[in-house]
Amino acid sequence: MTDRQLLPALRLHLESLSDRLGNLGEPVEARIAGGIAVNYYTGHRMSDDVDIDWSHRVPIPPDMQVFEVPNPDDPHDRHLVVMDGGFSDAMGSFPPDWGKRAREVSRAGNIVILMIDPVDLAVSKVARFSERDREDIRQLAAHGLVDPLLFAERMEEALDYYVGDTTFVRHNFEEAKEIVAREGDASEPP
């Protein structure tokens, strides 16, 4: 089940949202982070929510805050995904300008879907650093998507935006650097 691709279901959902919102006047960017981005880059794991950083304030109607992702192996199986209306990059270890580096991967009506850069995605996982976050970093590195030097540079940039005691984040960063180095080395051909 972890090889399901979430982006096609998200794109269909955002097309419906774009239709519902009507004429937006200009394209609206939806910058995707979190588990949807991990799934996009690696095919690894499902996500129960969509972390979207919108370029504009987007009113998501109550009946559009959840959508289904079909299981291609079982037509009776559906996975529910919630549009995370509370997503904020201020709560993670996102590097500055991550949104500017996000890459366009699709369009859904007047909504431009951009995916967070994989290095920025790995950096965003360091602050919380749950077991799921560690596994996401492992997967991204194992797929050759995280350059260790760029990862360290962007993490240092992210740390510059913190206030207060960053001891635990710096500890997580050291462990994350080891994961990136170990998994990155394992992904290189002999």
C-alpha positions in Angstrom: 0.0 0.0 0.0 2.9 2.4 0.4 3.5 2.6 -3.3 0.2 4.5 -4.0 0.8 7.7 -5.7 -1.0 10.5 -3.8 -0.4 13.3 -6.3 -3.0 12.2 -8.9 -5.7 12.0 -6.3 -4.6 15.4 -4.9 -4.6 16.9 -8.4 -8.2 15.7 -9.0 -9.3 17.1 -5.6 -7.6 20.5 -6.3 -9.3 20.6 -9.8 -12.6 20.3 -8.0 -11.6 23.0 -5.5 -10.5 25.3 -8.3 -13.9 24.8 -10.1 -15.8 25.4 -6.9 -13.8 28.6 -6.2 -14.6 30.0 -9.6 -12.5 32.6 -11.4 -9.5 33.2 -9.2 -8.2 36.1 -11.3 -4.7 34.7 -11.3 -3.0 31.4 -10.7 -2.8 30.3 -7.0 0.3 28.4 -5.9 -0.1 25.3 -3.7 3.3 24.4 -2.3 3.2 20.8 -1.1 5.4 19.5 1.8 5.2 16.6 4.2 4.1 13.0 3.5 2.6 13.8 0.1 6.0 15.1 -1.0 7.8 12.0 0.4 5.4 9.8 -1.5 5.9 11.9 -4.7 9.6 11.5 -4.6 10.0 8.0 -3.2 6.7 6.1 -3.5 7.2 5.5 0.3 4.4 5.7 2.8 0.9 7.1 2.8 -0.1 10.3 4.4 -3.2 11.2 6.3 -3.0 14.9 5.5 -1.8 17.4 2.9 0.6 20.1 4.1 0.0 23.0 1.7 1.5 26.4 1.9 -0.8 28.6 -0.3 0.3 31.7 -2.1 -3.1 33.2 -1.3 -5.8 32.7 1.3 -7.9 29.8 0.0 -11.3 29.1 1.6 -11.6 25.4 1.5 -15.3 24.5 1.9 -16.1 22.0 4.7 -17.2 19.3 2.3 -13.8 19.5 0.5 -11.5 19.2 3.5 -11.2 15.4 3.0 -10.7 13.4 -0.1 -10.3 9.7 -1.0 -7.3 8.0 -2.5 -8.2 4.7 -4.2 -6.1 1.6 -3.7 -5.2 0.4 -7.2 -4.8 -3.1 -5.9 -8.3 -3.2 -4.2 -11.2 -1.2 -5.7 -13.0 -1.5 -2.4 -10.2 0.1 -0.3 -10.1 3.9 0.1 -7.7 6.0 2.1 -9.0 9.3 3.5 -6.7 12.3 3.3 -7.4 15.6 5.1 -6.5 19.0 3.8 -4.5 20.4 6.7 -5.8 23.9 7.2 -3.4 24.5 10.1 -0.2 23.8 8.2 2.6 26.4 8.9 6.2 26.2 8.0 7.0 28.2 11.2 6.5 25.0 13.2 9.1 22.9 11.4 12.7 23.3 10.4 12.0 24.6 6.9 14.9 26.5 5.4 14.2 30.1 4.3 13.1 30.4 0.7 12.0 26.8 0.5 8.8 27.9 -1.3 10.8 29.7 -4.0 12.7 26.5 -4.7 9.6 24.4 -5.0 9.1 22.8 -8.4 5.9 22.9 -10.5 4.7 19.3 -10.9 1.1 19.8 -12.1 -1.8 22.2 -12.6 -5.3 21.8 -11.4 -7.5 24.5 -13.0 -6.1 27.8 -11.7 -4.1 26.1 -9.0 -0.4 25.5 -9.7 0.9 22.5 -7.7 4.5 22.9 -6.6 6.5 20.2 -4.7 9.0 21.1 -2.1 12.6 20.5 -3.1 13.8 17.1 -1.7 16.7 18.6 0.3 14.3 21.2 1.8 11.9 18.4 2.6 14.6 16.4 4.5 15.5 19.6 6.4 11.9 20.2 7.3 11.8 16.8 9.1 14.6 17.6 11.5 12.8 19.7 14.1 10.2 17.1 15.1 12.4 14.1 14.1 9.9 11.4 15.0 10.6 7.9 13.8 8.4 8.7 10.7 10.6 11.8 10.0 13.8 9.7 10.3 12.4 7.2 7.9 11.4 9.9 5.5 14.9 11.3 5.5 16.3 7.7 5.1 14.1 7.2 2.0 14.9 10.5 0.4 18.7 9.9 0.9 18.5 6.3 -0.2 16.9 7.5 -3.5 19.9 9.8 -4.0 17.8 13.0 -3.5 19.7 14.6 -0.6 23.1 16.0 -1.2 24.9 15.9 2.2 26.6 19.3 1.8 23.5 21.1 0.6 21.5 19.4 3.4 23.9 20.8 6.0 24.0 24.2 4.4 20.2 24.5 4.3 19.8 23.2 7.9 22.2 25.8 9.1 20.1 28.4 7.3 17.0 27.1 9.0 18.7 27.2 12.4 19.4 30.9 11.9 15.7 31.6 12.0 15.1 29.9 15.3 14.7 31.9 18.6 15.6 30.5 22.0 17.4 27.3 22.9 18.1 25.1 19.8 20.0 22.4 21.6 17.6 19.6 20.8 17.2 20.7 17.1 21.0 20.8 16.8 21.2 17.3 18.3 18.5 16.1 15.8 20.5 17.7 13.0 23.7 15.8 13.9 21.8 12.5 13.8 20.1 13.5 10.5 23.5 14.3 8.9 24.6 10.7 9.9 21.4 9.2 8.3 21.9 11.3 5.1 25.6 10.3 4.9 24.9 6.6 5.6 21.9 6.2 3.2 23.5 8.4 0.6 26.6 6.2 0.5 24.5 3.1 0.3 22.6 4.4 -2.7 25.7 5.1 -4.8 26.7 2.4 -7.3 30.0 0.6 -6.5 
